[in-house]
Amino acid sequence: MGVGKLFHANSKVMTNPGSIEPTLSFYSLKATANNGEEIDFDRFKGKKVLLVNTASDCGYTGQYDDLQKLYSQFKDQLIVIGFPANDFSDQEKGSDQEIAKFCKLNYGVTFPLARKSSVVKGSEQNKVFEWLSHKTENGWNDQEPSWNFSKYLVNEQGVLLNYFDPSISPGSEEFISAVTH
């Protein structure tokens, strides 16, 4: 991570050019929570939703703290969902139960965590991340996660607004501005 920050790697921000509507409704998506329960995205209508691929052993893992603060501060208008994945340098080796325990113990995470899955393009890609990274579904964005803690922000109407690379902190002014506007 240090080299990435030094050379501004993983610092891309992409914004929906003109609020292009998705071709597949965001609200038709479902995910499985780490406890096995279904997360039906239809229940998020009227709120912004922040979707983040996460890992417990990454240089960006400290962002769990900022994500929890964001979730607590804006809980009436924002849902945060973590998607643990082991796609980048074997940085999420734990089981769903171990990940949940780690997040709660170390960062006080109360926002939903999905079942561990793959977030990068391919036959095993999580369906939510397929929607997020295929413009044929979300309307404009083909950017898959570049590393752990890539962030996607969906607005209150189910339109993908932004993609943020991992080095963009959820506590940064730029990020909070996107969440609050």
PyMOL commands that place a pseudoatom at each C-alpha (Angstrom):
pseudoatom trace, name=CA, resn=MET, resi=1, chain=A, elem=C, hetatm=0, pos=[0.000, 0.000, 0.000]
pseudoatom trace, name=CA, resn=GLY, resi=2, chain=A, elem=C, hetatm=0, pos=[2.816, 2.453, 0.784]
pseudoatom trace, name=CA, resn=VAL, resi=3, chain=A, elem=C, hetatm=0, pos=[4.152, 2.409, -2.767]
pseudoatom trace, name=CA, resn=GLY, resi=4, chain=A, elem=C, hetatm=0, pos=[0.601, 2.785, -4.082]
pseudoatom trace, name=CA, resn=LYS, resi=5, chain=A, elem=C, hetatm=0, pos=[0.034, 5.885, -1.982]
pseudoatom trace, name=CA, resn=LEU, resi=6, chain=A, elem=C, hetatm=0, pos=[3.432, 7.307, -2.929]
pseudoatom trace, name=CA, resn=PHE, resi=7, chain=A, elem=C, hetatm=0, pos=[2.694, 7.055, -6.640]
pseudoatom trace, name=CA, resn=HIS, resi=8, chain=A, elem=C, hetatm=0, pos=[-1.062, 7.697, -6.328]
pseudoatom trace, name=CA, resn=ALA, resi=9, chain=A, elem=C, hetatm=0, pos=[-1.942, 4.198, -7.489]
pseudoatom trace, name=CA, resn=ASN, resi=10, chain=A, elem=C, hetatm=0, pos=[-5.436, 2.994, -6.674]
pseudoatom trace, name=CA, resn=SER, resi=11, chain=A, elem=C, hetatm=0, pos=[-6.681, 6.589, -6.442]
pseudoatom trace, name=CA, resn=LYS, resi=12, chain=A, elem=C, hetatm=0, pos=[-9.157, 6.698, -9.333]
pseudoatom trace, name=CA, resn=VAL, resi=13, chain=A, elem=C, hetatm=0, pos=[-12.588, 8.205, -8.884]
pseudoatom trace, name=CA, resn=MET, resi=14, chain=A, elem=C, hetatm=0, pos=[-15.219, 7.661, -11.558]
pseudoatom trace, name=CA, resn=THR, resi=15, chain=A, elem=C, hetatm=0, pos=[-18.566, 9.445, -11.711]
pseudoatom trace, name=CA, resn=ASN, resi=16, chain=A, elem=C, hetatm=0, pos=[-21.658, 8.540, -13.667]
pseudoatom trace, name=CA, resn=PRO, resi=17, chain=A, elem=C, hetatm=0, pos=[-21.730, 10.955, -16.628]
pseudoatom trace, name=CA, resn=GLY, resi=18, chain=A, elem=C, hetatm=0, pos=[-25.237, 12.367, -16.441]
pseudoatom trace, name=CA, resn=SER, resi=19, chain=A, elem=C, hetatm=0, pos=[-26.876, 9.883, -14.062]
pseudoatom trace, name=CA, resn=ILE, resi=20, chain=A, elem=C, hetatm=0, pos=[-27.212, 7.134, -16.679]
pseudoatom trace, name=CA, resn=GLU, resi=21, chain=A, elem=C, hetatm=0, pos=[-29.913, 4.703, -15.585]
pseudoatom trace, name=CA, resn=PRO, resi=22, chain=A, elem=C, hetatm=0, pos=[-29.111, 0.998, -15.196]
pseudoatom trace, name=CA, resn=THR, resi=23, chain=A, elem=C, hetatm=0, pos=[-30.488, -1.497, -17.687]
pseudoatom trace, name=CA, resn=LEU, resi=24, chain=A, elem=C, hetatm=0, pos=[-30.960, -4.056, -14.888]
pseudoatom trace, name=CA, resn=SER, resi=25, chain=A, elem=C, hetatm=0, pos=[-32.598, -2.711, -11.730]
pseudoatom trace, name=CA, resn=PHE, resi=26, chain=A, elem=C, hetatm=0, pos=[-30.309, -2.471, -8.715]
pseudoatom trace, name=CA, resn=TYR, resi=27, chain=A, elem=C, hetatm=0, pos=[-33.330, -3.366, -6.610]
pseudoatom trace, name=CA, resn=SER, resi=28, chain=A, elem=C, hetatm=0, pos=[-33.650, -6.753, -8.313]
pseudoatom trace, name=CA, resn=LEU, resi=29, chain=A, elem=C, hetatm=0, pos=[-30.331, -7.819, -6.739]
pseudoatom trace, name=CA, resn=LYS, resi=30, chain=A, elem=C, hetatm=0, pos=[-29.928, -10.025, -3.691]
pseudoatom trace, name=CA, resn=ALA, resi=31, chain=A, elem=C, hetatm=0, pos=[-26.906, -11.115, -1.695]
pseudoatom trace, name=CA, resn=THR, resi=32, chain=A, elem=C, hetatm=0, pos=[-26.333, -13.639, 1.044]
pseudoatom trace, name=CA, resn=ALA, resi=33, chain=A, elem=C, hetatm=0, pos=[-25.265, -12.238, 4.403]
pseudoatom trace, name=CA, resn=ASN, resi=34, chain=A, elem=C, hetatm=0, pos=[-22.380, -13.865, 6.249]
pseudoatom trace, name=CA, resn=ASN, resi=35, chain=A, elem=C, hetatm=0, pos=[-24.920, -15.446, 8.616]
pseudoatom trace, name=CA, resn=GLY, resi=36, chain=A, elem=C, hetatm=0, pos=[-26.754, -17.081, 5.680]
pseudoatom trace, name=CA, resn=GLU, resi=37, chain=A, elem=C, hetatm=0, pos=[-29.724, -14.694, 5.598]
pseudoatom trace, name=CA, resn=GLU, resi=38, chain=A, elem=C, hetatm=0, pos=[-30.790, -13.081, 2.330]
pseudoatom trace, name=CA, resn=ILE, resi=39, chain=A, elem=C, hetatm=0, pos=[-30.122, -9.384, 1.752]
pseudoatom trace, name=CA, resn=ASP, resi=40, chain=A, elem=C, hetatm=0, pos=[-32.858, -8.135, -0.593]
pseudoatom trace, name=CA, resn=PHE, resi=41, chain=A, elem=C, hetatm=0, pos=[-31.744, -4.867, -2.178]
pseudoatom trace, name=CA, resn=ASP, resi=42, chain=A, elem=C, hetatm=0, pos=[-35.367, -3.862, -2.797]
pseudoatom trace, name=CA, resn=ARG, resi=43, chain=A, elem=C, hetatm=0, pos=[-35.541, -2.842, 0.879]
pseudoatom trace, name=CA, resn=PHE, resi=44, chain=A, elem=C, hetatm=0, pos=[-32.892, -0.133, 0.258]
pseudoatom trace, name=CA, resn=LYS, resi=45, chain=A, elem=C, hetatm=0, pos=[-35.104, 2.065, -1.949]
pseudoatom trace, name=CA, resn=GLY, resi=46, chain=A, elem=C, hetatm=0, pos=[-34.829, 5.678, -0.844]
pseudoatom trace, name=CA, resn=LYS, resi=47, chain=A, elem=C, hetatm=0, pos=[-31.325, 5.301, 0.643]
pseudoatom trace, name=CA, resn=LYS, resi=48, chain=A, elem=C, hetatm=0, pos=[-27.852, 5.486, -0.799]
pseudoatom trace, name=CA, resn=VAL, resi=49, chain=A, elem=C, hetatm=0, pos=[-25.985, 2.194, -0.742]
pseudoatom trace, name=CA, resn=LEU, resi=50, chain=A, elem=C, hetatm=0, pos=[-22.212, 1.870, -0.450]
pseudoatom trace, name=CA, resn=LEU, resi=51, chain=A, elem=C, hetatm=0, pos=[-20.808, -1.492, -1.566]
pseudoatom trace, name=CA, resn=VAL, resi=52, chain=A, elem=C, hetatm=0, pos=[-17.209, -2.286, -0.648]
pseudoatom trace, name=CA, resn=ASN, resi=53, chain=A, elem=C, hetatm=0, pos=[-15.065, -5.357, -1.274]
pseudoatom trace, name=CA, resn=THR, resi=54, chain=A, elem=C, hetatm=0, pos=[-13.166, -5.968, 1.943]
pseudoatom trace, name=CA, resn=ALA, resi=55, chain=A, elem=C, hetatm=0, pos=[-10.291, -8.026, 3.353]
pseudoatom trace, name=CA, resn=SER, resi=56, chain=A, elem=C, hetatm=0, pos=[-9.011, -8.552, 6.893]
pseudoatom trace, name=CA, resn=ASP, resi=57, chain=A, elem=C, hetatm=0, pos=[-5.285, -8.644, 6.127]
pseudoatom trace, name=CA, resn=CYS, resi=58, chain=A, elem=C, hetatm=0, pos=[-4.780, -5.689, 3.792]
pseudoatom trace, name=CA, resn=GLY, resi=59, chain=A, elem=C, hetatm=0, pos=[-3.034, -2.349, 4.114]
pseudoatom trace, name=CA, resn=TYR, resi=60, chain=A, elem=C, hetatm=0, pos=[-6.459, -0.745, 3.669]
pseudoatom trace, name=CA, resn=THR, resi=61, chain=A, elem=C, hetatm=0, pos=[-8.182, -2.841, 6.369]
pseudoatom trace, name=CA, resn=GLY, resi=62, chain=A, elem=C, hetatm=0, pos=[-8.187, 0.188, 8.697]
pseudoatom trace, name=CA, resn=GLN, resi=63, chain=A, elem=C, hetatm=0, pos=[-10.900, 1.627, 6.413]
pseudoatom trace, name=CA, resn=TYR, resi=64, chain=A, elem=C, hetatm=0, pos=[-13.358, -0.590, 8.295]
pseudoatom trace, name=CA, resn=ASP, resi=65, chain=A, elem=C, hetatm=0, pos=[-13.153, 2.080, 11.008]
pseudoatom trace, name=CA, resn=ASP, resi=66, chain=A, elem=C, hetatm=0, pos=[-14.083, 4.915, 8.608]
pseudoatom trace, name=CA, resn=LEU, resi=67, chain=A, elem=C, hetatm=0, pos=[-16.813, 2.799, 7.010]
pseudoatom trace, name=CA, resn=GLN, resi=68, chain=A, elem=C, hetatm=0, pos=[-18.351, 2.142, 10.427]
pseudoatom trace, name=CA, resn=LYS, resi=69, chain=A, elem=C, hetatm=0, pos=[-18.176, 5.857, 11.321]
pseudoatom trace, name=CA, resn=LEU, resi=70, chain=A, elem=C, hetatm=0, pos=[-19.842, 6.727, 8.003]
pseudoatom trace, name=CA, resn=TYR, resi=71, chain=A, elem=C, hetatm=0, pos=[-22.535, 4.111, 8.556]
pseudoatom trace, name=CA, resn=SER, resi=72, chain=A, elem=C, hetatm=0, pos=[-23.215, 5.340, 12.099]
pseudoatom trace, name=CA, resn=GLN, resi=73, chain=A, elem=C, hetatm=0, pos=[-23.231, 9.017, 11.125]
pseudoatom trace, name=CA, resn=PHE, resi=74, chain=A, elem=C, hetatm=0, pos=[-25.505, 8.658, 8.087]
pseudoatom trace, name=CA, resn=LYS, resi=75, chain=A, elem=C, hetatm=0, pos=[-27.521, 5.545, 9.020]
pseudoatom trace, name=CA, resn=ASP, resi=76, chain=A, elem=C, hetatm=0, pos=[-30.828, 7.212, 8.161]
pseudoatom trace, name=CA, resn=GLN, resi=77, chain=A, elem=C, hetatm=0, pos=[-29.730, 7.866, 4.580]
pseudoatom trace, name=CA, resn=LEU, resi=78, chain=A, elem=C, hetatm=0, pos=[-26.931, 5.356, 3.875]
pseudoatom trace, name=CA, resn=ILE, resi=79, chain=A, elem=C, hetatm=0, pos=[-26.514, 1.583, 3.927]
pseudoatom trace, name=CA, resn=VAL, resi=80, chain=A, elem=C, hetatm=0, pos=[-22.965, 0.169, 3.882]
pseudoatom trace, name=CA, resn=ILE, resi=81, chain=A, elem=C, hetatm=0, pos=[-22.430, -3.445, 2.852]
pseudoatom trace, name=CA, resn=GLY, resi=82, chain=A, elem=C, hetatm=0, pos=[-19.054, -5.153, 3.058]
pseudoatom trace, name=CA, resn=PHE, resi=83, chain=A, elem=C, hetatm=0, pos=[-18.258, -7.957, 0.621]
pseudoatom trace, name=CA, resn=PRO, resi=84, chain=A, elem=C, hetatm=0, pos=[-15.296, -9.948, 1.959]
pseudoatom trace, name=CA, resn=ALA, resi=85, chain=A, elem=C, hetatm=0, pos=[-13.220, -11.391, -0.880]
pseudoatom trace, name=CA, resn=ASN, resi=86, chain=A, elem=C, hetatm=0, pos=[-9.953, -13.258, -1.187]
pseudoatom trace, name=CA, resn=ASP, resi=87, chain=A, elem=C, hetatm=0, pos=[-9.225, -12.069, -4.736]
pseudoatom trace, name=CA, resn=PHE, resi=88, chain=A, elem=C, hetatm=0, pos=[-6.133, -9.960, -4.022]
pseudoatom trace, name=CA, resn=SER, resi=89, chain=A, elem=C, hetatm=0, pos=[-2.932, -11.535, -2.650]
pseudoatom trace, name=CA, resn=ASP, resi=90, chain=A, elem=C, hetatm=0, pos=[-4.744, -14.009, -0.403]
pseudoatom trace, name=CA, resn=GLN, resi=91, chain=A, elem=C, hetatm=0, pos=[-5.673, -11.241, 2.080]
pseudoatom trace, name=CA, resn=GLU, resi=92, chain=A, elem=C, hetatm=0, pos=[-8.994, -12.701, 3.254]
pseudoatom trace, name=CA, resn=LYS, resi=93, chain=A, elem=C, hetatm=0, pos=[-8.352, -16.276, 4.354]
pseudoatom trace, name=CA, resn=GLY, resi=94, chain=A, elem=C, hetatm=0, pos=[-10.947, -16.450, 7.140]
pseudoatom trace, name=CA, resn=SER, resi=95, chain=A, elem=C, hetatm=0, pos=[-14.364, -18.089, 7.187]
pseudoatom trace, name=CA, resn=ASP, resi=96, chain=A, elem=C, hetatm=0, pos=[-17.510, -15.959, 7.264]
pseudoatom trace, name=CA, resn=GLN, resi=97, chain=A, elem=C, hetatm=0, pos=[-17.703, -16.405, 11.052]
pseudoatom trace, name=CA, resn=GLU, resi=98, chain=A, elem=C, hetatm=0, pos=[-14.015, -15.487, 11.546]
pseudoatom trace, name=CA, resn=ILE, resi=99, chain=A, elem=C, hetatm=0, pos=[-14.415, -12.389, 9.347]
pseudoatom trace, name=CA, resn=ALA, resi=100, chain=A, elem=C, hetatm=0, pos=[-17.509, -11.226, 11.266]
pseudoatom trace, name=CA, resn=LYS, resi=101, chain=A, elem=C, hetatm=0, pos=[-15.741, -11.731, 14.600]
pseudoatom trace, name=CA, resn=PHE, resi=102, chain=A, elem=C, hetatm=0, pos=[-12.620, -9.886, 13.379]
pseudoatom trace, name=CA, resn=CYS, resi=103, chain=A, elem=C, hetatm=0, pos=[-14.677, -6.920, 12.107]
pseudoatom trace, name=CA, resn=LYS, resi=104, chain=A, elem=C, hetatm=0, pos=[-16.775, -6.637, 15.267]
pseudoatom trace, name=CA, resn=LEU, resi=105, chain=A, elem=C, hetatm=0, pos=[-13.851, -7.069, 17.661]
pseudoatom trace, name=CA, resn=ASN, resi=106, chain=A, elem=C, hetatm=0, pos=[-11.371, -4.770, 15.920]
pseudoatom trace, name=CA, resn=TYR, resi=107, chain=A, elem=C, hetatm=0, pos=[-13.607, -2.133, 14.318]
pseudoatom trace, name=CA, resn=GLY, resi=108, chain=A, elem=C, hetatm=0, pos=[-17.027, -2.412, 15.977]
pseudoatom trace, name=CA, resn=VAL, resi=109, chain=A, elem=C, hetatm=0, pos=[-18.623, -3.151, 12.598]
pseudoatom trace, name=CA, resn=THR, resi=110, chain=A, elem=C, hetatm=0, pos=[-22.421, -3.175, 12.727]
pseudoatom trace, name=CA, resn=PHE, resi=111, chain=A, elem=C, hetatm=0, pos=[-23.124, -2.722, 9.010]
pseudoatom trace, name=CA, resn=PRO, resi=112, chain=A, elem=C, hetatm=0, pos=[-24.057, -5.831, 7.017]
pseudoatom trace, name=CA, resn=LEU, resi=113, chain=A, elem=C, hetatm=0, pos=[-21.357, -8.169, 5.740]
pseudoatom trace, name=CA, resn=ALA, resi=114, chain=A, elem=C, hetatm=0, pos=[-22.087, -10.451, 2.818]
pseudoatom trace, name=CA, resn=ARG, resi=115, chain=A, elem=C, hetatm=0, pos=[-20.882, -14.012, 2.545]
pseudoatom trace, name=CA, resn=LYS, resi=116, chain=A, elem=C, hetatm=0, pos=[-17.280, -14.236, 1.325]
pseudoatom trace, name=CA, resn=SER, resi=117, chain=A, elem=C, hetatm=0, pos=[-17.204, -14.392, -2.474]
pseudoatom trace, name=CA, resn=SER, resi=118, chain=A, elem=C, hetatm=0, pos=[-15.247, -13.351, -5.558]
pseudoatom trace, name=CA, resn=VAL, resi=119, chain=A, elem=C, hetatm=0, pos=[-15.650, -9.745, -6.718]
pseudoatom trace, name=CA, resn=VAL, resi=120, chain=A, elem=C, hetatm=0, pos=[-13.420, -9.763, -9.820]
pseudoatom trace, name=CA, resn=LYS, resi=121, chain=A, elem=C, hetatm=0, pos=[-14.766, -10.493, -13.289]
pseudoatom trace, name=CA, resn=GLY, resi=122, chain=A, elem=C, hetatm=0, pos=[-15.057, -14.158, -14.155]
pseudoatom trace, name=CA, resn=SER, resi=123, chain=A, elem=C, hetatm=0, pos=[-17.431, -17.106, -13.850]
pseudoatom trace, name=CA, resn=GLU, resi=124, chain=A, elem=C, hetatm=0, pos=[-17.348, -16.990, -10.018]
pseudoatom trace, name=CA, resn=GLN, resi=125, chain=A, elem=C, hetatm=0, pos=[-17.998, -13.232, -9.708]
pseudoatom trace, name=CA, resn=ASN, resi=126, chain=A, elem=C, hetatm=0, pos=[-20.578, -12.261, -7.103]
pseudoatom trace, name=CA, resn=LYS, resi=127, chain=A, elem=C, hetatm=0, pos=[-23.789, -11.164, -8.899]
pseudoatom trace, name=CA, resn=VAL, resi=128, chain=A, elem=C, hetatm=0, pos=[-23.794, -7.795, -7.115]
pseudoatom trace, name=CA, resn=PHE, resi=129, chain=A, elem=C, hetatm=0, pos=[-20.254, -7.067, -8.316]
pseudoatom trace, name=CA, resn=GLU, resi=130, chain=A, elem=C, hetatm=0, pos=[-21.213, -8.303, -11.771]
pseudoatom trace, name=CA, resn=TRP, resi=131, chain=A, elem=C, hetatm=0, pos=[-23.857, -5.553, -11.797]
pseudoatom trace, name=CA, resn=LEU, resi=132, chain=A, elem=C, hetatm=0, pos=[-21.398, -2.981, -10.438]
pseudoatom trace, name=CA, resn=SER, resi=133, chain=A, elem=C, hetatm=0, pos=[-18.664, -3.740, -12.985]
pseudoatom trace, name=CA, resn=HIS, resi=134, chain=A, elem=C, hetatm=0, pos=[-20.601, -4.377, -16.211]
pseudoatom trace, name=CA, resn=LYS, resi=135, chain=A, elem=C, hetatm=0, pos=[-22.046, -1.372, -18.018]
pseudoatom trace, name=CA, resn=THR, resi=136, chain=A, elem=C, hetatm=0, pos=[-24.519, -3.670, -19.775]
pseudoatom trace, name=CA, resn=GLU, resi=137, chain=A, elem=C, hetatm=0, pos=[-26.193, -3.972, -16.346]
pseudoatom trace, name=CA, resn=ASN, resi=138, chain=A, elem=C, hetatm=0, pos=[-25.443, -0.724, -14.457]
pseudoatom trace, name=CA, resn=GLY, resi=139, chain=A, elem=C, hetatm=0, pos=[-25.605, 1.569, -17.515]
pseudoatom trace, name=CA, resn=TRP, resi=140, chain=A, elem=C, hetatm=0, pos=[-22.086, 3.036, -17.631]
pseudoatom trace, name=CA, resn=ASN, resi=141, chain=A, elem=C, hetatm=0, pos=[-19.338, 1.429, -15.535]
pseudoatom trace, name=CA, resn=ASP, resi=142, chain=A, elem=C, hetatm=0, pos=[-17.040, -1.467, -16.481]
pseudoatom trace, name=CA, resn=GLN, resi=143, chain=A, elem=C, hetatm=0, pos=[-14.529, -0.887, -13.651]
pseudoatom trace, name=CA, resn=GLU, resi=144, chain=A, elem=C, hetatm=0, pos=[-14.084, -3.982, -11.501]
pseudoatom trace, name=CA, resn=PRO, resi=145, chain=A, elem=C, hetatm=0, pos=[-12.408, -3.621, -8.081]
pseudoatom trace, name=CA, resn=SER, resi=146, chain=A, elem=C, hetatm=0, pos=[-8.732, -2.715, -8.551]
pseudoatom trace, name=CA, resn=TRP, resi=147, chain=A, elem=C, hetatm=0, pos=[-7.869, -4.031, -5.066]
pseudoatom trace, name=CA, resn=ASN, resi=148, chain=A, elem=C, hetatm=0, pos=[-9.464, -4.588, -1.659]
pseudoatom trace, name=CA, resn=PHE, resi=149, chain=A, elem=C, hetatm=0, pos=[-11.615, -1.693, -0.439]
pseudoatom trace, name=CA, resn=SER, resi=150, chain=A, elem=C, hetatm=0, pos=[-12.794, -0.495, -3.841]
pseudoatom trace, name=CA, resn=LYS, resi=151, chain=A, elem=C, hetatm=0, pos=[-16.058, 1.354, -3.226]
pseudoatom trace, name=CA, resn=TYR, resi=152, chain=A, elem=C, hetatm=0, pos=[-19.232, 1.783, -5.290]
pseudoatom trace, name=CA, resn=LEU, resi=153, chain=A, elem=C, hetatm=0, pos=[-21.943, 4.295, -4.370]
pseudoatom trace, name=CA, resn=VAL, resi=154, chain=A, elem=C, hetatm=0, pos=[-25.542, 3.821, -5.564]
pseudoatom trace, name=CA, resn=ASN, resi=155, chain=A, elem=C, hetatm=0, pos=[-28.075, 6.637, -5.133]
pseudoatom trace, name=CA, resn=GLU, resi=156, chain=A, elem=C, hetatm=0, pos=[-31.571, 6.596, -3.621]
pseudoatom trace, name=CA, resn=GLN, resi=157, chain=A, elem=C, hetatm=0, pos=[-33.105, 5.617, -6.983]
pseudoatom trace, name=CA, resn=GLY, resi=158, chain=A, elem=C, hetatm=0, pos=[-30.791, 2.656, -7.634]
pseudoatom trace, name=CA, resn=VAL, resi=159, chain=A, elem=C, hetatm=0, pos=[-28.424, 4.458, -10.023]
pseudoatom trace, name=CA, resn=LEU, resi=160, chain=A, elem=C, hetatm=0, pos=[-24.686, 3.763, -9.719]
pseudoatom trace, name=CA, resn=LEU, resi=161, chain=A, elem=C, hetatm=0, pos=[-23.158, 7.176, -9.022]
pseudoatom trace, name=CA, resn=ASN, resi=162, chain=A, elem=C, hetatm=0, pos=[-19.474, 6.593, -8.269]
pseudoatom trace, name=CA, resn=TYR, resi=163, chain=A, elem=C, hetatm=0, pos=[-16.570, 4.213, -8.199]
pseudoatom trace, name=CA, resn=PHE, resi=164, chain=A, elem=C, hetatm=0, pos=[-13.745, 4.977, -5.736]
pseudoatom trace, name=CA, resn=ASP, resi=165, chain=A, elem=C, hetatm=0, pos=[-10.383, 3.209, -5.802]
pseudoatom trace, name=CA, resn=PRO, resi=166, chain=A, elem=C, hetatm=0, pos=[-9.053, 1.766, -2.520]
pseudoatom trace, name=CA, resn=SER, resi=167, chain=A, elem=C, hetatm=0, pos=[-6.821, 4.683, -1.540]
pseudoatom trace, name=CA, resn=ILE, resi=168, chain=A, elem=C, hetatm=0, pos=[-9.794, 7.073, -1.472]
pseudoatom trace, name=CA, resn=SER, resi=169, chain=A, elem=C, hetatm=0, pos=[-10.672, 7.088, 2.216]
pseudoatom trace, name=CA, resn=PRO, resi=170, chain=A, elem=C, hetatm=0, pos=[-14.333, 6.812, 3.248]
pseudoatom trace, name=CA, resn=GLY, resi=171, chain=A, elem=C, hetatm=0, pos=[-13.528, 9.609, 5.702]
pseudoatom trace, name=CA, resn=SER, resi=172, chain=A, elem=C, hetatm=0, pos=[-12.213, 12.014, 3.061]
pseudoatom trace, name=CA, resn=GLU, resi=173, chain=A, elem=C, hetatm=0, pos=[-14.022, 15.227, 2.217]
pseudoatom trace, name=CA, resn=GLU, resi=174, chain=A, elem=C, hetatm=0, pos=[-14.457, 14.093, -1.404]
pseudoatom trace, name=CA, resn=PHE, resi=175, chain=A, elem=C, hetatm=0, pos=[-16.057, 10.835, -0.327]
pseudoatom trace, name=CA, resn=ILE, resi=176, chain=A, elem=C, hetatm=0, pos=[-18.355, 12.323, 2.299]
pseudoatom trace, name=CA, resn=SER, resi=177, chain=A, elem=C, hetatm=0, pos=[-19.447, 14.954, -0.229]
pseudoatom trace, name=CA, resn=ALA, resi=178, chain=A, elem=C, hetatm=0, pos=[-20.553, 12.198, -2.636]
pseudoatom trace, name=CA, resn=VAL, resi=179, chain=A, elem=C, hetatm=0, pos=[-22.502, 10.484, 0.142]
pseudoatom trace, name=CA, resn=THR, resi=180, chain=A, elem=C, hetatm=0, pos=[-24.280, 13.637, 1.321]
pseudoatom trace, name=CA, resn=HIS, resi=181, chain=A, elem=C, hetatm=0, pos=[-25.208, 15.142, -2.078]
for i in range(1, 181): cmd.bond("trace and resi %d" % i, "trace and resi %d" % (i + 1))
show_as sticks, trace
zoom trace
